[in-house]
Amino acid sequence: MPDAIETAPIENYQVPPGCCDELLADDGTPLPHAASLIEALQRLGPAALHAAGQRRDTIFMQQGITFEIAGSDGERRDRPFPLDLVPRLLTAAEWTTIKRGLAQRIRALNAFVDDVYHAHEIVRAGIVPWSLIVSRPSFARPVHGVRAPGGVYCHVSGCDLVRGGDGRWRVLEDNVRTPSGISYVLENRVAMTRLVPELFAGHRVRPVDGYPSLLLDALRAVAPAAEGHPTVVVWTPGPLNSAYFEHAFLARQMGVELVEASDLVVRDAVCYMRTTAGLQRVHTIYRRVDDDFIDPLEFRPDSLLGIPGLVRAYRAGTVAIANAIGTGVADDKAIYHYVPEMIRFYMSEEPILDNVPTYLLSDDLTRKEVLARLAELVVKPTSESGGKGVFIGPQASLAELEYQARLIEDQPSQFIAQELVHLSTAPTETGDGILAPRHVDLRPFAVFGDEIRIVPGGLTRVALRAGSMIVNSSQGGGSKDTWVLDDETQSELSPGTLPTHRPPRLPDVRYGGWHGQEQQQQQQQAVGPGPVAAE
């Protein structure tokens, strides 16, 4: 971390032991790149910051910028999306390292997905066991041997990064199925410019609002040959889905149709969209529906969310699907363990961004060592998302430790263990304008078409409860606007950044949560309870 600068510290601000802070040194004085922001916050004062937060909540509720959360009675209710008005800052140099590391990782993951469904070279080399790959719930046998159009599988990625107590960035997990949250990145920036414009004074902050056009370019780039512009659609499970706002938002911003399964049909291995003028050929589908629900002829036969025959059209190469069917095998938490070796194997490079030290519990010796240290480690289910089932040993009671040990002994292949990372903190408004340290992570978003481009910054997620390191919104977390500070030597049009033009603003549309794609809500309406399909 950079050296601190001599300026008035934030009153009573104490960085937790073993952690580093994103804006402040241990004594509460600002880091050099954050000095002007801290001064602006001090000029604004607690009362004005708290008042801006109240305006935020009122506006968000009026505009439907809300998030579903279950109450103590089990009922799900809307609350204003939890945006903290103190931004997180990244320097241009930091961002360059992150951007390069993410691009390297995404290329390796893309190569791995291609290899899994074709040559199995990494298996033949003895690096990743085939038995592990085929046992993953997201391994899609129906597309084995099918090559995605353009050779791109991970069209949209959202890898989660954390900064440890040593100040180094590490990848916590990879999200290459249907990563969500980009709509909040865009709307957070709009809200910040309207509610606390004075905080931007003296900063050159890289823009994020070109993402929709960036995504559209990537989707067109992988489309099968078409006369004129290929037809792109966004496929949503429907309005009951918790991430529906994001689906509608991106469709409107890209200027493409938002469709459900009933709007699409496959004829002679070609996908079409029903329109008032008849059937129209569809070339690329940006799907926000998980694999299990895509095609009832190939996956779940009871799915009413899918399109019969879509996998047949995909096999024929007449339609591109983003992200490609079967990419989930690459973001399984057991596969995550092998990503550094993937980078070395496929790219002959050393990883720029490290993994968190991770242990596979199916190995008897490793499991024995982990169980002996369970009170020091974090345990995660391999195929869950949204923070579900995460066990944090240092915060667990003796009874909880014993229960987790039994779960591991019963199903060792269903869990991984990781060393505890003391997530960095950032000043966060906790009520009445008072700032206190809260743990954060970072989810940058990348799109892969002709090349990989990464939105400057991404979604900073923040654990709003004191001491908590669970940042997922479904578990009570919130978000921050993430600023990448510009450097005049950096070009906005260099790889990994965005074009400068601004797409039209979206009129008010109701938001849903982005924490998980609960497709079973629709499924249950028609066929009764089924497994959760999480985004």
N, C-alpha and C positions, 0 to 999 in steps of 0.2 A: 504494500500500500504506500502511496506517496506520503511525504512528511507533512505534519500539521502546520498550519499557519497561525500566527499570533492574532487572535481575535477573541472577542468575548465568548466564552463557552455557553452552551445552553444550560440553563439552571437545572441542577439536580439530575443531569443526564449521566447515566452510568452504563458503559458498555459491559455486557455480561462477561465474566471470566472465560478465557479461552476463545472468545469470538473477536472478529474485527468488525468495524462499522463501515458502512458505505459512504458516509459523509463526515464522520467525526473521529478524532483520535480518542485514545483512552481517557484523556482528561477533559473531553468535551469540546476541545477547540477544533475548528473546521479544517478538513484537509484542503490543500491548495485549490483543487478544481471546484470545491464546494463553498468556498469562502463567500462569494457574492450571493449565492442562494441563502446561506445561513443569515447573512446580513439582511436580505430582503424579508426573510421570515421574522427576524427580530423587529424590523420596522413595521411589518404587518401586525404583529402582536397576537397574543392568544385569543382575545375577544373577536377580532376580525376573522381569524382563521376558523374559529368555531362557528361564527355566523355564516361563513362561506360553506362550511359543511352542512349547516341546516338548509341553506338554499339548494345545495346539491341534492339532498334527500328529497326536498319538495319537488324539484324539477324532475328528478329521476322517477319519482312515483307518478307524476303527471304524464310523463312521456312513456311510461311503461318500461323504463330501464331498471328492471327488477330481477331478482334472483329468487328461485324457489328454495325454501328450506323447511324441514319438518319441525313442528313445534313439539312441546312436551306431550301433547295429546295425540301425536302421530299425524295430525293434519298438516298438509303442505301449504305454506302461505308465502306470498310475495313480500320481499323486503327490498328497499333500494339497493342497487348493486353497490357493494362496499368498496368505493374508491377513496383511498387516502390522498389528501391534497398536498402532501409533501413528496415531491418526485424523487426518483432514484437516478443518480448521475453516473454515466460511464464516460471515460475519456476516449479520445479517438484512438490512442494507442491500445488501450484495453480492447476496444471493439474490433480492431484489426486482428488481434490474436484470436478473439472469440469467433469471428467470421471465418478465418482460415481454418480453425479447428473444426467448426461445424461443417464446412464444405467438405473437408477431408473425411469426416465421419459419415456424412450422408452418402458420399460416393462409395464408401466401403460397404455400408448397409445395402445400398442399391445393388452392388455387385454380389453381395451375399444372397439376396432374394433371388436374383437371376440364377445363381449357382445352385441354390436349394432345389429349384424346380427344373434344373437341366443337368449340368455336367457333374455336380457333386465333387468338385475338385478339392474343396476345403475338407470334405469328409475323407476323401482318398488320402489326403496329406496327414490325416490323423489329428487334425486340430479341433474340429467340432464333431462330436459323436452323432452318427445318423440316428441312433436310438433316441437321443435327446430331441433332435429336430422333429421327428415324426410323432413324438409324444406331446408336442405343444398343441394346445387347443386351437391355435390360429393357423396351424399347418393345413393348407387347403389342397387336399388330394385332387379335386376336380380340375385344377389348373396345372397339375404337374405336366411338364413338357410344353406349356404355352408360354410364348415370349410376348411380353407387353409391347405395344406399338412404340417404336423409338427406343426400346430397351430401357425405358424409364419406369420404375415401379413406385418409388417414394417421391411422388410429385409434390406433396405438401408434408413438411416435417416440423415437429415442435419439440426439440430436445430440451430437457430440463437441466439447468446448470445451477451449481451452488458454489459459493466461495467459502472455504474453510477458514479456521483460525489462523492458518499460515498465509492467508491472502491469496492462495492459488485457486484457480477455477477448476472444477471437476464436473463431469457429466454424471447426473444422478440417475437419469433414465432416458430412454429414447421413445418417441411417439411418432410412429409412421403408419398408423392405421387411419384414423380420422381425427387428427389433433384439432382441438377447438380452442377458442379464446381470442382469435385475431380481431373479432368485432369489438371486443372491449379495449384492445390496444388502440384502435382508431377512435372510439368514442371517448376513452379516457383523455386523449389529447385534446379533443374538442371541448370537453368539460373543463379541463385545466385552463385553456386559453380564455374561456368565458368567466370562470369563477375567480381565478387568481392570476390575471394577466401580468401583474407586477412581478411575479416570480421569474418571468422569462427575461426581464430586463438584464442586459449585459451578457446574455448567453446566445450562442449560435447552436440551435438544436436541430438535428437532422430530422427531416419530415418523415412521416410514416403513412401518409394518406394516399400514396400511389399503389398500395398493395393490391387493390382490386384489378387494376389494369395489368399489374405484374402477373397476377394469378391467371388472368384471361390469356395473356401472351403465352404462358407456360402450357395451358390447356390446349390452345390452338396448335402449339408446336408439336405436340404428341399425337394429334389427330390423324387418322388415316386420310389418304388423299381425297381432296374435295374440290369441286369447282367453286371458285370464289372462297369466301370465308367459311370455314367449317362451322357447323352448328354445335354449340356447347350448351349444356343444361346443368343445373344444380338439382340433384335428386335428394329430396327430404323424406323422412318417414311420415311427416305430417305435422299439423299445428300442435298436437299434444306433446310432441317431443320437447324435452327441456332445452335443447339448443336450437329450437326453430327460428328464433330471431336471427341467429347468425346465418342460417341457411338463406332466409329471405333477404337479409342485409347484403350478403355477397352476391346473390343473384341480381338484386336491383343495382348494386354498384357496378357490376360487370355488364349490365344491360342484356342479360340472358334470361331464359325462362326458368322458373322454379317449378319443378315437376314432382309428382308422386307416382307411385307404381301404376296407378290407373291411367296416367297420361302417356305411358310408354308401352310399346308393343313390339315384338320381334316377329318378322316375316322373312322366311328364307335366309336365316342367319344374318339379318340386317335389322338394326334397331331403328324404330321410328317414333316420332312424337305425334300424338293426335292433335290436330288443330282444326279450326273452323273451315279451313280450306282443304282439309284432307290430311293424309299422312306426310310428315316431313322427316327426312333422314336426319338422324342424330349421329354425330361423329365422336364427341367426347362427353362423358358423363362424370361430373364431379360429384361423387356419391358421399352422402353422410349417413349411409346405412351400412351396418356391419355385415361381414361375409355371410354369417349364418342366415341372414334374412334376404340375401340378394336374389336368389333364384330357387324357388321351391322344387324345381326338377333336379337340382344338384346338391342343395344344402338342406335346410329344414323344410320338410314337405308341408308343414302346417303354417308356414309363413304367409301372411296376407300382405306383407310389405314388399315382396319381391316381384320380379318380372320373369315369368316363365320363358325359358329359352335364351336369357341374356348371356349365360356362360357359353352357350353354343355360338352366339355372335362374337363373343370375346375370343373364343378359340379360333374362329374364322378370320380374325384380324380386322373386322369391319367396324369396330367401335373401341375407343380407348376408355378405360375406366380409371379414374384417379381418386384415391390411391388404388394401385392395382390390387386385384383380388389376391389374397395370400400374403400381403406385406406384414400382417400382424405377427408372423413368425419371427420377424426381425426386431420387434420391440418387446418380446417376452423377456421377463426379468432374468430368466435363466440364460437366455442367449446373450443378454447384455454383458455377461461375464467375459465373453469371447471377443467383443468388439475390438479391443486393442490388437488382438492377434489377427483379426480380419484386416485391419489397416495394414499391418505388416505383410500379410499374405497377398492381398489383392493389389496393394499400391506400393509395396517396397519402401514404406516410409515409417518413421516413428510417430506415434500419436502426438498431436499438438495439445490436445486436452485429455487428461487422465480420467479413468474411471475412479469411482469410489471403491476401495478394496472390498471385494465381494467373494463370498464363499458359497459353493454349491453343496447342499446338504445331503445329496444322494450318495456322496462319498463317505464311507464309514468313518475313516480317520478324521476327516474334516468335520463331520457332524459331531463326533466326540469332543473335539477341541472347541467347537462352537457352543455346545451345551455346557461345557465347563466355564465359558465366559459369557453366558447368555445375558447376565446383568449389565454387560458393557456394550452390547451390540444392538443393532436394529434388525428386525426380521420382517420380511415382506412376502406375501403370496406372489407366486411367479406370474399369474395371469390376471391379477386384479388391477384396477386403476382408480384414480380419484382418492387416493389415500386410504382405501378400504383395507382393513385387516393389518395395517402397519403396527408393529409391536416395537416399542422403544424401551429397551432393557433398563437403562438408568432411571426411568420414571415408573417402573413397574413394581408392584407389591410382590411379596413372596408367593402368594397364591397365584397371581398372574404369571409369574415366572414358571411355576410348576405346570400350570395349564398350557402355556406355550411350549414347554418342553415336551409334553405329551403329544401335542399336535404335530410337532416336528418328528417325533419318533414314529407316529402312526403313518404320516405321509411326507417323508423327507424330500421327495422330488417336487413337492408343491410349494417349497419355500426356498428363499435365499437369505443369507445373513450378510450384513454390511457393517463396516466400522462406523461408529457414530461420527458424523460430521457436525461440528458446531457451526451451524449456518450463520452467515454474517447477519448483522442487524442493520436497520435503518431507522432514523427518527420517524415516528408515526404518531399522528394525533389520536389521543386516547380519551378525549372528552374535555370540554371547556378550553380547547386550544392547547392543552398541555402535550408536550412531545416526550415520548418514551421509546426505548429501543424495542423493536419487534423483529423477529427472524424473517428473512426473505429468501426466495429463490428467483430464477429467471427462466422464462420460456421464450427464446427467440423463434421466429417462424421463417422457414425457408421454402422456396418453391423451385422445382427442378423441371425445366423444359429443355431448351437448347443448352442452358447452363444453369448453375445454381445461383440464385439470388436470395439475399437474406435481408429482412426488414430491419432497419437500424433500431436496436433496442429489443423490443418484444414485450411480453407481459411479465411484469414483476408481481409475483404473488407474495402476500404478507400474512403471517400468522397473527391475527388480531388479539389473541389471548396471550397474556404475559407468560413467558416461559415456554409456550408451545412452539414446536417445530413442524407442525402439520399446517401447510399453507393452503391446501385445497379449499376452494370455496364451499364445497359440499360438507366440509368439516369445520366451517366457521371462519375461513380465511377471507382475505380481501385482495385488493390489487393497488398498484401504484403506476403512475405514468413513468415510463423509462426514457430518460434523455440520453442520447448519444451526442456528446458535445462535438461540434464540427471543428475541423482543423483546415485552414486555408490550403494546406498542401494535399488534402484529400479531395478526390473528385467524386461528386454525387453520382456520377454515372459509371464509376468503376464497378467491377463485379462484386456483388453482394450488397449494393446499394440500390436506391430506387430512382426512377425518372422523376423529374421535377414538376410535371404537369399535375394538376389537381382534378380528380373526377368530380362530378356534381354531387352535392350533399343529398343524403337520403332523407325523405320526409319521415316524420315520427312513425315508428313501427314498434309494436310490442316486443319486448325482449323476453327471452327465456334464459335459464341458467346455462353456463357453458361447461359445468363440471362433469357431466356424464350424459351419454346419449341413451336415454332410457327408452329404448324401442319397445320394451315389453309393455309400456303403457298402451300402445295401440294394439299390440298382439293380444293382450288380455281382454280388450274390448270385444274381440271376435272369437278367440279360441280358448280363453282361460289362461291361467298363470303359466309362465315359461321362464327359461333362464334369462338373466339380464344381459343385454348387449350394450356394453359401456363404450362411450366415446372417450 
